[in-house]
Amino acid sequence: MSRTPAYLSGAADRVMIQDLLARYAWELDHGSPEGWADAFTVHGIFEAPNLGFRVEGRESLIAFARDVHRTLPNVHHVMTGFVIDLSGDRAAGRCFLNEFMARPEGMYNNLQGWYQDEFVFDGNRWRIEHRRAYVAEPESMGTGKVGEYFREFSLAVAKYRVK
């Protein structure tokens, strides 16, 4: 494959999307709720279909991130295996998700799953239009020490349950 301008432009878009996702994780784990919401379009959607919740729109995204910060301190999101398909100012992506939780007594690999994404370029930068998070074994989030630590989070996200 030659390094045509189209090829290089596509590579740059993929790097920008990966940078967006790194900022998404950083803001959710250590940054501000507003910074996390900035990763999305104004009407962006974050949902976890197999956990039964959906968050839509900037204000709700900010409130959700506040709930995460309050109920799940010292959580670390790790995304790998990025697959990004470009189509002009839109893109679809997926990647693996591992989440770790640090607690005084130890580290927990508290969930494993994947994301499926829809992105849009708004003229200035890429943003997430719709992010779906899937947990491979949702039941594992409710058992043992991980379950104890997720209890408060589960109560906090009840307001986002899909009915």
Phi, psi and omega in degrees: 000131180274159182269069179286164175304322179295319178297314180293322177296318177297319178298318179296318178298318179297320178295318179296323178292319177296323176295318176304316182290326175295318178294321175306308182294316181300314182294321180290325183274322189224352187259218183250151175302322179295320177297321177295315180297332178296340178290341183257163168291167181303325180255022184303158182233133169239126178217156174235088187304319182274001170255349173082025176229157182214133180238127186225132177093150187306311184297320178291323177297318178298314180297320178298313180298323175298319178298319178298311180301320183287320188261341182230062178294154177061041174259145183227117178270133177236120178247137180217174174062050184288130171237118185232120178253120184264146175210082182067236181270017177231156177207155173238142181214165172208153178200162177280152178232129167233138181234133180243150181229126177263127177228161185306325184271352179162181178258142178236133167272090194277340173201157178224141180183213181204162175247148168234128190233152167237128182242156174220142174267120187268014182101336178241322184200165175281145176221158176277126175267320182207121178240126176249125177254127178244130176260128184298318181229080183305328181298332182294339179286350182248009183243155175058207180297322178301316178300319177299316182287333179275349184305310182295322177298315180301320177293320182294323183272002178302330180291347179257007182300139175276129183262000000 
